[in-house]
């Protein structure tokens, strides 16, 4: 990249970095809020009041694309195949089958329910696996429309919050075994914070089990990406379906490395934190590009679709749990 390119992009990069650092500092102080969603909210608010200067536009656009791509690679440092090994075979099969079913239904139902294809796919993918991280990992190769990403993140985080409040209340009125309760919570809620909030509300044992289930589900992001890439490009020749972008190959390599090589704990923590910062920067940039009028117009449909997919996921996990656990 030339010196002139860097100089033109630097104001936007520094702006997104500053807002991302603020989001990282404030998110622990705000209940039910993670840094990724807070960064997106900062961007949407500031972008819609016309706060950022025109000279920052080039760097904002670059951050929303290139920094997002690199952040996806760093997401791999928080995932390990060992998380799947910690689950019993019955629970693992529940998660695998649930993800396959929900991704297949997402691919089939997005257009049927009038949800713009890429928006619906992102909502369904985030619902099926691990919320914001899953949406970020898929979005870079699926769409260039920043509104799609913003809508999907907003919908999935809202469903996760509602589920965190509703599931403990439902399970309190309709008690199930600890294993079934943990599988239901860890297998359906989107963010780790949602799972912890709902699981530990029912007891320490359920909370511990639910987090184990959730981490196993997060580890399935890798095969989930490959499977959904196959669905989205089903009409393309098979060799084209294997042409994943460099950042997805990087993501797969990192996950494999973390799974089979024991990295020093301090280094792993640093790499995870770096990934959080980069992803939050990208979400700030995406938020700065979103216009609320368009978000409102298409977001209502996505919200309905997200609610339908979330309820379907709960039903699928329940049925499969009764059959397999």
Secondary structure, DSSP 8 states (H G I E B T S, - for coil): --HHHHHHHHHHHHHHHHHHHHHHHHHTTSTT--HHHHHHHHHHHHHHTT-S-GGGHHHHHHIIIIIHHHHHHHHGGG--THHHHTS-HHHHHHHHHHHHHHHHHHHHHHHHTT--HHHHHHHHHHHHTTTHHHHHHHHHHH---HHHHHHHHHHHHHHHHHHHHHHHHHHHHS---HHHHHHHHHHH--SHHHHHHHHHHS-HHHHHHHHHHHHHHHHTHHHHHHHHHHHHTTTS-HHHHT---HHHHHHHHHHHHHHHS---HHHHHHHHHHHHHHHHHHHHHHHHH--HHHHHHHHHHHHHHHHHHHHHHHHHHHHHHHHH-
